[in-house]
Amino acid sequence: MKTVLIAEGDKANRSLLSFTLTSAGFDTVEAADAITAIDLVSRTEPDIALLDWQLPDMEGLKLLRYWRADDVTAEMPIILLGERPTKQERVTGLSAGADDFVTKPFEREELVARIQAILRRAAPTRTRAKETTVKSVNGLQLDMRSLRVMANDQPVHLGPIEFRLLNLFMSHVDRALTRTQIVHKVWQVNAYVDERTVDVHVRRLRRALQPTGHDWMIQTVRGVGYRFALTRRASAT
């Protein structure tokens, strides 16, 4: 059974959407705001998301771009929902990566049909994406689908920021990343993050990797930022 995330700020609309979709044979999870939606996506891995154009804590367009920029959710089908959207809003939403744009109030049968059509089109792409969600380097393995990290076959327990940091590092092996680049990739939803915050989370990540001896792989590039290296270097800290 396919799961649909409903990210809709209006409770009545959420309830109507949930009833419509469960009646059509879908499972649903509901989010009243963007922060809850982000958390639900990481925990439930929905097959498709219905995303309101304007959530209470964030524009739906911004959340859409956040998901499209993340390796874990880049291929997740997303339908934008809007009340009487202008032509430009439709174009903007589709250009940002939405798979469809549905106007509220919606026609129930049409909405279900659109969801089913998008899921059929997305199935081959998502299957290929799932096959490449595991990164493995020197005994360190990160699975983006299950959100698990293993080091020498032992589980490594990371917070969400540390997980995203490690995913970024393992996606750019032996490449120096500036703190600004790291902030942009890891904290997209935040309006402002002090670059010193990066250092705090890197230290936490290193501590988590220390028991299996993988902490040295995250090396400091003085005056720049960090690199994820395959060999030890005398300048690494």
N, C-alpha and C positions, 0 to 999 in steps of 0.2 A: 504494500500500500504506500502510495506517495505522500510525502509530508509537505504541507504548504505553510510557510511563515507569513502571518498577517501582521504587518507593521502599520498600524492605523491608530491615530490619536483619538478618534471619536469612538467611544465605547459601543454606541448603538450600531455604528457601521462595522466595527469588529465582530460583534455578535452576529449580525446579518451575514457577513462574509463567512464566518465560521460555520454557521448553520447551513448555508448554501453549499459549501464545499464538503462538509461531512455528509450531507445528504447525497452528494455525488460520488461518495466513496473515498474521499481523501481524509488523511489525518491533518489536523491543524495545530499550530502553536501560535500564540498571540503576544504581541508586544505593543504597548501603548506609547513607547518612545524609542529613540534611536539607541540609547545605551542598552536597554533591555533587548532590542533586536540584535545587536552585536553579540551580546552574551548568548542568546538563544541559538544563533547561527553556529557559534563555536561549540555548543553543547549538543545540539540536536541534528546538525547537518541536514537542513531541509532540502528538498528536491527543487523547490522554486519559492520565490518570495514575492508577495504583493506589498508594494512600498508606496505609502502615501506621499504625495508631493510635498506636504508640509507637516512634519511631526512637531510635537510641542518643544523639543529641545534641539532640533536640527532640521534643516531643509532636507527633504528626501533626496534631492539631487546630490547633495554633498555626501550623504550616506551611500548612494549609488556609486559615486566615484571612489569612495573609500573601499567598497567591496571589490570593485573592478581592479583596483591597484594592488589588492592582496592576492598572493598566489593561491591561498586556500579557497577563496570565494570568486576568483576571476571568471570561472566558467558557470557559476550558479545563475540559472535563469531568473530574471527579475522583470516584473511588470509594474510600471508606475501607475498610480491611481490619482486622478485629479478632478476637481469640480470645474467644468467648463474651461478646460485648458485652451490657451491661445495656440495658434499655429506655431508661433515661435517657441512656446513651452514644449510642445510636442517634439519639434525638431531638436531642441536642446537636450531633452531627455533621451531621445533615441540616439543622438550623437554621443552622449555620455556613456552609452552602453546598455540602455534599457532594451529588453527584447520586445516590449509592446507598451502601449499607453492606453489605459482604459478610463473612460469618462464616468464619473459618478453623477447621478445614480446609474448603476450598471444593470444591464439585462442579464439575468441569472444564467440562462442557457448559453448565451454568447460568451460570458466570462468563463464558464466551465469549458466550453469548446476551445477557447483561446489558450487556456492553461494546458489542456490535453495536447493541442497542436504544438505548443512550444516544448513541452516535455518530450514529444516524439522527435522533434528536430534536434533537441539538445542531447539526447541519449548517447549517440556515438561519440560526440565530443567529450562529454563528461566521463564516459568509460575510459577513453584514452587518457584523460587528465588524471583519473584515479590511479591508473597504472604507473604514472610518473610522479606520484606525490611523496615518494620515499627518497630522501637524500642520505647517502652513506659515505663517510670519510673516516679512514683510520679507526674503524671500530665504533665510531660515533654515528648513530642513526636517528634521523628525524622523520617522523611520519606526519605529514600535514593533514591527512584525512582523520586519523584517530587522535591527533594532537598529542602524540607520545614521543618521548625521547629515550633512547637506549644507548648505553655506553658499555662496551664489552659485555653485552647481553644482560646488563643490569639497568633497571629503570632509573631515570634521572627526573627528579621532580622540579619543574620550573613553573614560575608564575607566568601569566600571559605576556607580559612585556619581555621577559627573558626568553620565552619561546619564540616570539617574533624576532628578537635580536639574533638568536641562533639561526633561525631560518634565513634571515638576511645574510648573515656571515657565510653560511654554507652555500648560499646561492651565488656568492662572489668570492670563491676561493682564491687566496693569494692576491687580492685586490685591496688597496688602501681605500678606506671609506672615511670621509670627513664626518665630524659630529653633526654638521648641518644635514648631510645626506642621510645619516642614520635617523635623525629626528623626523625628517620628511617621510621616510619609509615606514617607521615604526609607530609614530604618534600622529598619523594623518588627521584624526578626528579632533585633536586638541588645538585650540587657538594659539597657544604659546607653550613651549617647553624649553626651559633653560638648558643649554647644551651641557652644563655640568651634571644634569640629571642622567645623561647618557653614561657618564663615568660611574655613577652609583649602580646602575643596572648592569653594566659590564662587570663590575666587581661581584655582584650577586651571581651572575652567570658563571664567572670563573670559579667561585666557591662551590657551586653546584657540580661543576665538572672536575673539581680537584680530586675527589676520592678515586676516580678511575684514571687520573693522570692526563686528562684532555684539556686542562685549563691553559697550558702553555700555547695552545693553538690560537687563542685569541690574544694577539700581540699588539702592543701599543706602537703606533707610528708617531714619534714625537713631533709636536707642532701641527699634526694633521688630524689623527683620529685612531682608527684601529684597522687591523687586517686579520683575516682568518687564514693561517698559514699551515702548510704541510710539513715544514721543516723548522727546527729551532733556529733562532737567530740571536746573536749576542746582544743585540739592542732591544730584544723583547723584554717586556715587563709585565 
